[in-house]
Amino acid sequence: MPAAAGASSEPAPVPAAETEPEQTAAAVGPASGPASGPRRGRPGYDQQTVLNVAVDVFNRHGYEAASMGILAENLGITKSAIYHHVTSKGDLLRLALDHALDGLEAVLDDPRASAGAADARLEFVLRGTIEVLTERLPFVTLLLRLRGNTEIERSALARRREFDHRVSGLVDAARSEGSVRSDIDPRTTTRLLFGTINSIVEWYRPGGPLPAQKLADNIITMVFDGLHTRRA
């Protein structure tokens, strides 16, 4: 997905508050943003720091309403300084969506998603999807709220549809093997699966009383065993 072109004038002098030593991507944390190639920027900020703040701004204001001016205000730097890290607002969106989608697609590309019984493969993919959602929560939230108004968004939505389609294939395979119920319409099953997992972005808070691993265990139990207690 090509980034939108952007241009800027020569950046204004950096205020004193922006001259602290540059952060590194490792300082931000492995789950907070994507690893990207080095791009020299204004001192005190790296591309990942800018991206993390941009995703937060996009989620709060909406991508269309979030101007570079709002982003600069949240970063505490000038708009010109942002262009030392990315070429445009669209470039920030592309990087953020790639981070979310790369994580989801990596789950399906794992050998455990394609070998073994279908229900075991489905459980692995669901667990992996939940892990990506909890580790990259702001980025996946942005992905799930896309409207498809730009080419970057439409490309991301196409990748998301392909991901959904491949998970639906696992549900069908498990039904064919007889390891999940066949008396429920498969489209309903798939939509309920996606609805349950995607809802995580609306209510789950990392660092809260519910650890991510326990959340995954709870959802998997609900999906495969339901709410009924086991009868003797």
C-alpha positions in Angstrom: 0.0 0.0 0.0 1.8 3.1 -1.1 1.9 6.0 1.3 0.3 9.3 0.2 2.8 11.9 -0.9 3.5 14.8 1.3 5.7 17.9 1.3 6.8 20.5 3.8 8.9 23.5 4.0 12.2 23.7 5.8 11.3 22.8 9.5 11.4 25.6 12.0 14.1 25.7 14.7 13.5 23.1 17.4 12.4 24.5 20.7 14.5 23.7 23.7 11.9 21.2 24.9 12.5 19.1 21.8 16.3 18.8 22.1 16.3 15.9 24.6 18.2 12.7 23.6 16.3 10.7 21.0 14.2 7.8 22.3 14.7 4.4 20.7 12.0 2.0 19.6 13.0 -0.4 22.3 12.2 2.2 25.0 8.6 2.4 23.7 8.1 -1.4 24.1 7.7 -4.2 21.6 3.9 -4.3 21.6 3.3 -0.5 21.4 4.3 0.0 17.8 5.8 -1.6 14.8 9.5 -1.9 14.1 10.4 0.2 11.2 13.5 1.3 9.4 15.5 4.1 10.9 14.4 7.6 9.8 16.2 10.6 11.2 13.9 12.9 13.0 13.9 15.9 15.3 15.8 15.2 18.6 13.6 13.9 21.4 11.3 11.9 19.1 11.6 8.8 16.9 9.2 7.6 14.3 7.6 5.1 16.6 6.9 7.6 19.3 5.2 9.8 16.7 3.2 6.8 15.4 2.0 5.8 18.9 0.7 9.3 19.6 -0.8 9.5 16.1 -2.8 6.3 16.6 -4.1 7.6 19.9 -5.1 10.9 18.2 -6.8 9.0 15.3 -8.8 6.8 17.7 -10.0 9.8 19.7 -10.8 12.2 16.9 -11.3 10.0 13.9 -8.7 9.8 11.1 -10.4 12.4 8.9 -10.8 14.9 11.7 -7.3 14.5 13.1 -5.2 17.2 11.5 -1.4 17.4 11.6 -1.9 20.4 13.7 -3.8 18.4 16.4 -1.1 15.7 16.2 1.7 18.3 16.6 -0.1 19.8 19.6 -0.3 16.3 21.2 3.3 15.7 20.5 4.4 19.2 21.7 6.3 19.8 18.5 5.8 21.8 15.3 4.0 20.3 12.2 7.2 20.8 10.3 9.0 18.6 12.8 6.6 15.7 12.1 7.6 15.6 8.5 11.1 14.6 9.5 9.6 11.2 10.6 6.9 10.6 7.9 5.9 12.1 4.6 2.2 12.6 5.4 -0.7 11.8 7.7 -1.5 9.0 5.3 1.9 7.5 5.9 1.1 7.4 9.6 -2.1 5.6 8.9 -0.4 3.1 6.6 2.3 2.3 9.2 -0.3 1.8 11.9 -2.6 -0.4 9.9 0.4 -2.5 8.7 1.3 -3.1 12.3 -2.1 -4.4 13.2 -2.5 -6.5 10.0 1.0 -7.9 10.1 0.4 -9.3 13.6 -2.9 -10.9 12.6 -1.5 -12.4 9.4 1.5 -13.8 11.2 -0.9 -15.9 13.3 -2.3 -17.6 10.2 1.1 -18.0 8.7 2.3 -19.9 11.7 2.6 -23.7 10.9 0.3 -24.5 13.9 -2.5 -22.8 12.0 -2.3 -25.2 9.1 -1.3 -28.6 10.7 -3.4 -30.9 12.8 -7.1 -31.2 13.6 -9.2 -28.3 12.4 -10.6 -27.5 15.8 -7.1 -27.3 17.3 -6.0 -25.1 14.4 -9.1 -22.9 15.0 -8.3 -22.6 18.7 -4.7 -21.7 18.0 -5.8 -18.9 15.6 -8.4 -17.5 18.0 -5.9 -17.4 20.8 -3.3 -15.8 18.6 -5.8 -13.2 17.4 -6.7 -12.4 21.0 -3.0 -12.0 21.8 -2.5 -9.6 18.9 -5.6 -7.6 19.9 -4.4 -7.2 23.5 -0.8 -6.5 22.6 -1.5 -4.0 19.8 -4.9 -2.7 21.1 -4.7 0.9 19.8 -3.6 -0.3 16.4 -6.3 -3.0 16.0 -8.9 -0.5 17.3 -7.9 1.8 14.5 -8.2 -1.0 12.0 -11.7 -2.0 13.2 -13.0 1.5 12.9 -12.0 2.1 9.3 -14.5 3.5 6.9 -12.8 2.9 3.6 -12.6 6.5 2.6 -9.0 6.4 1.3 -7.0 4.0 -0.8 -4.9 3.1 2.2 -8.0 2.2 4.2 -9.5 0.2 1.4 -6.3 -1.8 1.0 -6.3 -2.5 4.7 -9.9 -3.6 4.7 -9.1 -6.0 1.8 -6.4 -7.6 3.9 -8.8 -7.8 6.8 -11.5 -9.5 4.7 -8.9 -12.0 3.6 -8.0 -12.7 7.2 -11.7 -13.2 8.1 -12.1 -15.5 5.1 -9.3 -17.7 6.1 -10.7 -18.0 9.7 -14.1 -18.8 8.2 -12.4 -21.6 6.3 -11.1 -23.1 9.6 -14.7 -23.0 11.0 -16.0 -24.9 8.0 -13.2 -27.4 8.2 -14.0 -28.1 11.9 -17.6 -28.5 11.1 -16.7 -31.0 8.3 -14.5 -33.0 10.7 -17.4 -33.1 13.2 -15.4 -31.3 16.0 -17.7 -28.4 16.2 -21.5 -28.2 16.0 -23.0 -28.5 12.5 -26.6 -27.5 13.6 -25.8 -23.8 13.7 -25.5 -21.8 10.5 -21.8 -21.4 9.8 -22.2 -17.8 8.9 -23.8 -17.1 12.3 -20.9 -19.0 14.0 -18.3 -17.0 12.2 -20.0 -13.7 12.8 -20.4 -14.4 16.5 -16.7 -15.4 16.8 -15.5 -12.2 15.1 -18.0 -10.1 17.1 -16.9 -11.6 20.4 -13.2 -11.2 19.7 -13.4 -7.8 18.1 -15.4 -6.4 21.0 -12.2 -6.7 23.1 -11.0 -3.4 21.7 -14.1 -1.6 23.2 -13.8 -2.7 26.8 -10.5 -4.5 27.5 -7.8 -2.5 29.3 -4.3 -3.8 29.4 -2.8 -3.8 32.9 -6.2 -4.2 34.5 -7.5 -7.0 36.8 -7.9 -9.4 33.8 -4.6 -10.6 32.4 -4.5 -11.2 28.7 -3.9 -14.9 29.1 -6.9 -15.3 31.3 -9.0 -13.3 28.9 -8.0 -15.7 26.1 -8.8 -18.7 28.3 -12.2 -17.3 29.1 -13.1 -16.6 25.5 -11.9 -20.0 24.2 -13.9 -21.8 26.9 -17.0 -19.8 26.0 -16.6 -20.5 22.3 -15.9 -24.2 22.5 -17.8 -25.2 25.7 -20.5 -22.6 26.2 -22.1 -21.5 29.4 -23.6 -24.7 30.6 -21.9 -26.5 33.4 -20.7 -30.0 32.7 -23.3 -32.6 33.8 -22.2 -35.9 35.3 
